[in-house]
Amino acid sequence: MIEPRSISHRIIEPKIGYVRVASFPGAVGLDFACELDAVIKEFNKNGYDRLIIDLRGNMGGGLGSLRLMSYLCPGKVPVGHSLTRRRLQKGYSKEKLIRIDKIPSSKVTLALMFVRFTFLQRDRSMVLATEGLGPQPFHGRIAVLVNEFTHSAAEMVASFAHDNQLATLVGTKTSGEVLGGANFKLPKGYRLRMPVAGWYTWKGECIEGNGVPPHMPIDVSVEALAAGTDNQLRAAVENITSGNCGVSAPHRSRFGAGA
């Protein structure tokens, strides 16, 4: 078995950085976040001011998706919220749910998060918000590639970018599989994994069973691939090169560092 790397990157044209994200490994995603930081630092150092994020075939994963979403806008912006049946039955206000807006950066903060969600806050209902990483040279010039094999946390990234006009989505509609799961121990070493929470965008829309539609619907061309051309990637390159990608100037203040 050869598992795909969670992150790979390259330069596809002058000023355009390309990063493929195959998954978001780890429950907390600290290693993923550090690796993504290194990629973005390299892009910025070399003056790349356009970014293509490839989420095609991404199988989802953990909290590492928050770091990717945080690079899409400069400020702290609500992404959405998870909701368990228990919290739904009791009634709730999304503004009052526990909030996660940072990936732990040390063993101490990681330990505190473990204690918090293992003993103090066992309900999986919570709000996710971006970390506020500040302005990036590629803001307003981002394209995200998605397809029917884009799952789970990757769909959260896609819907956040779509709803907030942070990037142009290119490809086909995502799978619509975004329920939050949990593991339960069973006798004889078995474990049961089952969904325990639904995921809703900040607008209150449920992605489960619906998926995220692209701005530019483009199906994959087998003939083009056989000829060595990725037509979806090519469309994304043309889009961000033309300057029609991401948020327009009037929208940018909404996502400023103080948002």
CORFENLIN-V201468 format. One record per run of one state. SS is the DSSP state (~ for helix, > for strand, _ for the rest). FROM is the first residue (numbers start at 1). TO is the last residue. Records with the same first field share a line. If there is no record, write none. Layout:
SS = FROM-TO ; FROM-TO
This chain:
_ = 1-6 ; 14-15 ; 22-23 ; 25-29 ; 46-49 ; 55-60 ; 62-63 ; 71-77 ; 91-93 ; 97-98 ; 101-106 ; 121-125 ; 130-141 ; 147-151 ; 164-167 ; 172-179 ; 186-186 ; 190-190 ; 202-205 ; 207-215 ; 218-221 ; 227-230 ; 243-248 ; 256-259
> = 7-13 ; 16-21 ; 24-24 ; 50-54 ; 61-61 ; 78-84 ; 99-100 ; 126-129 ; 142-146 ; 168-171 ; 180-185 ; 191-201 ; 206-206 ; 216-217
~ = 30-45 ; 64-70 ; 85-90 ; 94-96 ; 107-120 ; 152-163 ; 187-189 ; 222-226 ; 231-242 ; 249-255
